[in-house]
Amino acid sequence: MAPVSELIQIDLSPRKPSPKPVWLKAKAPMGETFHSLKKMARDLNLHTVCESAQCPNIGECWNQKAATFMMLGNLCTRRCGFCAVPKGRPEPIDQDEPRRVAYAVAQLGLNHAVITSVNRDDDNIGAAQAFVRVVEEIRAQAPGCRVEILTPDFQGNEESLRKVVAVRPEILNHNIETVPRLYRVAKSGGRYEKSLHFLKHAKEIAAEMFNDREGDQIVTKTGIIVGLGEEMHELLAVFRDLADRKVDILTIGQYLRPSRDHLPMARYYTPEEFAFLKHEAMAMGFKHVESGPLVRSSYHAQEQAESTGLA
């Protein structure tokens, strides 16, 4: 087995802060639509990943009534080094939360709803069932709305994955996040091979359950952040692994350090490098690649889905 020093090559020494490049400037969160959406979330006791994960696009997205609701509480059972979502021991799963999320989706008049959650390693079956219920509730309360769910890996639990595939969301998203070498420090509790299997097995289960044309039973999606210390050849190797598993949509965005308690950022990628990564990924067979400094999993999610012609 390789020494730990070879597996974890990330510099944790203090760095002098450097100004953000001009291409990382985002719209400030303000405006009537922004504040009304924030009030709705508070009134319904709902969380959004936009706030919890400190997404830089919150101003732009919320003013367009595009918010990603985060279920299963606001405390994650994992401690990923890049993520701003609070960590800790979560409360019991709120069984009424899917109904309230669906109500918010209906009130906003969304055509494409993105629903994610914290990791709930304390109850993988309960977490999966919450995703099932929220898809069913959205279809009941907001008919015609496309549903995209961004789920954890459920620790590889087969029953959990089968539950979320069976409800047949228009898009099933599970983020790969980073390259294999950095999983130990970046994605606590996650395993690269487990996430790859999740994305591949979801297609296999859908093919088993549904009788549509081969490969069209479910649209899969994943995302990766860059700037943690990975090398370009490592990124391209991950893209090939994902393409081999027939993943349809790939998002690539810049890591921005949420606080001094999180992993340091190794470097900023330039717009030209993001364009290169998109070109290389598209050549591997992805149906859509969203690549840019401010890209996050749900950024322009509706446009991503529509561009594939699959969802």
C-alpha positions in Angstrom: 0.0 0.0 0.0 1.3 3.5 -0.9 2.4 5.7 2.0 -0.1 8.3 3.2 2.2 11.1 2.0 1.6 9.9 -1.6 -2.1 9.5 -1.2 -2.7 13.0 0.3 -0.8 15.7 -1.5 -2.5 18.9 -0.3 -0.8 21.8 1.3 -2.4 22.8 4.6 0.2 25.6 5.4 -1.2 29.2 5.9 -1.4 31.1 2.6 -1.5 34.9 2.0 -5.0 35.8 0.7 -5.1 36.8 -2.9 -7.8 38.9 -4.6 -10.5 37.0 -6.6 -10.1 37.3 -10.3 -12.7 39.5 -12.1 -14.4 36.4 -13.6 -15.5 35.3 -10.2 -17.7 38.3 -9.5 -21.3 37.4 -8.8 -24.5 39.5 -8.4 -25.1 40.6 -4.8 -28.2 39.0 -3.2 -30.9 41.7 -3.1 -34.2 42.7 -4.6 -37.9 42.0 -3.8 -37.9 38.5 -5.3 -34.9 37.5 -3.3 -36.3 38.7 0.0 -39.8 37.2 -0.7 -38.2 33.8 -1.5 -36.1 34.0 1.7 -39.3 34.8 3.7 -41.1 31.9 2.2 -38.3 29.5 3.2 -38.4 30.8 6.7 -42.2 30.7 7.0 -42.2 27.1 5.9 -39.2 26.1 8.0 -37.3 25.0 4.9 -33.5 25.1 4.1 -31.8 25.9 0.9 -28.4 24.7 -0.2 -28.0 28.1 -1.7 -27.7 29.6 1.8 -26.2 26.6 3.7 -23.5 26.0 1.2 -22.8 29.7 0.6 -23.4 29.5 -3.1 -22.0 32.5 -5.0 -25.0 32.5 -7.4 -27.7 33.0 -4.8 -28.4 36.6 -5.9 -28.8 35.7 -9.6 -30.7 32.5 -9.0 -33.1 33.7 -6.3 -34.0 36.7 -8.4 -35.1 34.3 -11.1 -37.1 32.3 -8.5 -34.6 29.4 -8.8 -33.7 27.9 -5.4 -32.4 24.4 -4.5 -34.2 23.2 -1.5 -32.2 21.1 1.0 -34.1 18.4 2.9 -33.5 16.3 6.0 -32.5 19.2 8.2 -29.5 21.6 8.1 -26.9 19.4 9.9 -24.8 16.9 7.9 -23.5 13.7 9.4 -20.3 14.0 7.3 -17.4 16.5 7.5 -16.3 17.1 4.0 -13.4 19.5 3.9 -14.8 21.7 1.1 -18.4 22.1 2.2 -20.0 24.9 4.1 -23.1 23.0 5.2 -23.1 22.8 9.1 -22.0 19.5 10.6 -23.4 17.7 13.6 -25.9 15.3 15.0 -29.2 15.8 13.1 -32.7 16.0 14.4 -35.1 13.1 13.5 -36.3 13.3 9.9 -39.2 15.7 9.5 -41.9 13.6 7.8 -43.9 16.6 6.7 -40.9 18.4 5.0 -41.6 16.9 1.5 -45.1 18.4 1.5 -43.8 21.8 2.4 -41.1 21.7 -0.2 -43.6 20.8 -2.8 -45.9 23.6 -1.7 -43.0 26.1 -2.1 -42.3 24.7 -5.6 -45.9 25.2 -6.5 -46.1 28.7 -5.1 -43.0 29.7 -7.0 -44.4 28.3 -10.2 -41.3 26.3 -11.0 -40.9 24.4 -14.2 -37.8 22.6 -12.9 -37.3 21.9 -9.2 -33.9 20.9 -7.8 -34.1 19.1 -4.4 -31.0 18.0 -2.5 -30.3 17.0 1.1 -27.6 16.7 3.8 -26.1 13.3 4.3 -28.1 11.2 6.8 -25.8 8.3 7.4 -27.9 7.6 10.6 -30.9 6.6 8.4 -30.2 5.9 4.7 -33.6 4.3 4.1 -35.5 7.2 5.7 -33.4 9.6 3.7 -34.3 7.8 0.4 -38.0 7.7 1.4 -38.0 11.5 1.9 -36.7 11.9 -1.7 -39.5 9.6 -2.9 -42.1 11.5 -1.1 -40.9 14.9 -2.3 -41.0 13.8 -5.9 -44.6 12.4 -5.4 -45.7 15.6 -3.6 -44.3 17.9 -6.3 -46.0 15.9 -9.0 -49.3 16.2 -7.1 -49.0 19.9 -6.1 -47.1 21.2 -9.2 -48.1 19.0 -12.2 -45.8 19.4 -15.1 -42.8 20.5 -13.0 -39.6 18.6 -13.9 -37.9 17.2 -10.8 -34.2 16.8 -10.3 -32.9 15.2 -7.1 -29.3 15.5 -5.9 -28.8 12.7 -3.5 -26.0 11.4 -1.2 -24.5 8.0 -1.9 -26.7 6.4 0.9 -23.5 4.6 1.9 -24.0 2.2 -1.0 -27.3 0.9 0.4 -29.0 -0.9 -2.5 -32.6 -0.5 -1.1 -32.1 3.3 -0.9 -30.9 3.6 -4.5 -33.8 1.4 -5.7 -36.3 3.6 -4.0 -35.1 6.8 -5.6 -34.8 5.2 -9.1 -38.3 3.7 -8.8 -39.9 7.1 -8.3 -38.3 8.0 -11.6 -37.1 11.7 -11.2 -36.5 13.4 -14.4 -32.8 13.8 -13.4 -30.9 11.8 -10.8 -27.8 13.7 -9.6 -25.0 12.5 -7.4 -21.8 14.5 -7.2 -18.4 12.9 -7.6 -16.9 16.2 -6.2 -13.1 15.6 -6.7 -10.4 13.2 -7.9 -9.7 9.9 -6.2 -6.4 11.1 -4.7 -8.1 13.8 -2.7 -11.1 11.9 -1.3 -9.5 11.2 2.0 -9.2 14.9 2.9 -12.0 16.4 0.8 -14.9 14.0 0.9 -15.2 12.5 4.4 -17.1 9.3 4.5 -17.3 9.1 0.7 -15.5 6.7 -1.6 -14.7 7.4 -5.2 -15.6 3.8 -6.3 -18.8 3.9 -4.4 -20.0 7.1 -6.1 -19.0 5.7 -9.5 -21.0 2.6 -8.8 -24.0 4.7 -7.7 -24.1 6.5 -11.0 -23.6 3.3 -13.0 -26.0 1.1 -11.0 -28.8 3.7 -11.2 -28.8 3.2 -15.0 -28.8 -0.6 -14.5 -31.7 -0.5 -12.0 -33.7 1.8 -14.3 -33.2 -0.5 -17.3 -34.4 -3.4 -15.1 -37.5 -1.5 -13.9 -38.6 0.3 -17.0 -39.1 -0.7 -20.6 -38.0 2.4 -22.5 -35.3 2.5 -25.1 -32.0 1.3 -23.9 -30.2 4.0 -22.0 -33.1 6.4 -21.9 -34.7 5.2 -18.7 -33.2 7.8 -16.4 -30.9 10.8 -16.9 -27.9 10.8 -14.6 -25.8 13.9 -13.6 -22.7 14.6 -11.5 -20.5 17.5 -10.6 -16.9 18.2 -9.7 -15.1 21.2 -8.1 -11.6 22.2 -9.2 -8.9 24.1 -7.4 -8.3 21.7 -4.5 -4.9 20.6 -5.7 -5.8 18.1 -8.4 -3.9 17.8 -11.7 -5.4 18.2 -15.1 -4.7 14.6 -16.1 -6.5 13.5 -12.9 -9.6 15.4 -13.9 -9.6 14.0 -17.4 -9.3 10.5 -16.0 -12.4 11.1 -13.8 -14.3 12.4 -16.9 -13.4 9.2 -18.7 -14.6 7.1 -15.7 -17.9 9.0 -15.7 -18.4 8.8 -19.5 -17.8 5.0 -19.3 -20.7 4.8 -16.9 -22.9 6.7 -19.3 -23.4 9.8 -17.1 -25.4 12.3 -19.1 -24.7 15.7 -17.6 -21.5 17.0 -16.0 -20.9 20.3 -14.1 -17.5 21.7 -13.4 -17.0 24.7 -11.1 -14.3 26.5 -9.1 -13.8 25.6 -5.4 -14.1 28.7 -3.2 -13.0 28.2 0.4 -15.9 28.9 2.7 -13.8 29.7 5.8 -10.3 29.1 7.4 -11.7 25.9 8.8 -12.1 24.4 5.3 -9.5 23.1 2.9 -7.3 25.7 1.3 -7.7 26.5 -2.3 -4.7 25.5 -4.4 -5.4 27.9 -7.4 -8.0 29.6 -9.5 -8.8 28.0 -12.9 -9.1 30.5 -15.8 -12.1 30.7 -18.1 -9.9 29.2 -20.9 -9.2 26.2 -18.7 -12.9 25.7 -18.0 -13.5 25.9 -21.8 -10.8 23.3 -22.3 -12.3 21.0 -19.7 -15.8 21.3 -21.4 -14.3 20.6 -24.8 -12.6 17.4 -23.6 -15.6 16.2 -21.7 -18.0 16.7 -24.6 -15.6 14.7 -26.8 -16.0 11.8 -24.3 -19.7 11.6 -24.9 -21.5 13.6 -22.3 -24.9 15.0 -23.4 -24.3 18.4 -21.7 -21.3 19.9 -19.8 -21.7 23.1 -17.7 -18.2 24.4 -17.0 -17.2 27.7 -15.5 -15.9 29.5 -12.4 -19.2 30.0 -10.8 -20.9 26.8 -11.9 -22.5 24.7 -9.2 -24.7 21.5 -9.5 -28.0 23.4 -9.8 -26.7 26.4 -11.7 -28.8 26.8 -14.9 -30.2 23.3 -14.1 -33.4 23.9 -16.2 -31.3 24.9 -19.2 -29.0 21.9 -18.7 -31.9 19.5 -18.7 -33.5 21.0 -21.7 -30.3 21.1 -23.7 -29.9 17.3 -23.4 -33.3 16.6 -24.9 -33.5 13.7 -22.5 -35.4 14.9 -19.4 
